[in-house]
Amino acid sequence: MTLPDRVDHRWLATLGDTQLLAAEKQLHKLFRTHETVEKKRTGARYVLLQGPGALITSWQRWLLVNNEVKDRGLMVNHSR
């Protein structure tokens, strides 16, 4: 799935449930990648909102999609 640079309610409204879950999964993976790198770099000093722009942006994009998933009553399972 191709994700837009800007995630907003208009884009979310165009997605069916299956597409929304796929986007959520893809964005979660991207966020976790950025988060893992930052946690390794900063250790115990890690603070999400004080991280680099890429981390914060990936978190915000994932959060918007994840909130839509919850609003639709869909279930997400991120196996690690």
N, C-alpha and C positions, 0 to 999 in steps of 0.2 A: 504494500500500500504506500502510495506517495503522500507524505504529510506536508501540509502547508507550513510556511515559515511562521505564520500567525494563526494560532488556534483561537477561534471565537465561536459564539453561539450560532452564528449563521452556518458556519461549516459543520458544526456538530449536528445541527438540525437536518443536514443532508444525508447523514449516515444512518444506515440500518443498524440493528443491534449487532449483527455479526461483524460489520465493518467497524463499529465503535469499539467492540472488544478487541479486534485486531489492532486498532490504533492505540488503545490503552496499553496493550501488551508491548508494542513497539516502543512507545514513549517511556514506559516503565523501565524497559531494558536500557534505553539510552540514559535515563536519569540515574539508574543504579551504577552504570559505568562511570559517569562523571562523579558520582558520590564516592565510589570506591577509590578512585584516584585521589580525590581531595582528602579523604580520611587517611589514606596512606601518607599523604604529604604533610598533613597537620597533626595527625595523631589525636591526643586528648584535647587539643585546642579546637577541634572541628566544631564549627557553627555554620549551619546550612546557609543562612542569609548573609553571612560574611564571606562566602566563597566566591570564586570567580564567576563572571557573567554566564559562562556556558552552563555551569551547574545550576544557577538560579533560574535561568531560562528553561532548561530541561525540566526542572522541578515544576515550574509554573505551567508549562504546557501539559505535562503529565497530570497535574492536579486538576486542571480544567476538564480534561477528558475523564479522569477518574470520578469527579463529581457528577458528570453526566451519566456515567455508568451506574452510579448509586441512585441517582434520581430516577432512572428507568427501572430500578429494581433488579439489575443484572448482577450475576455473581462472577467474581474474578478470583482466579487461583494462580498465584505466582509461586511456582515450585522453584526452589533454589538448589 
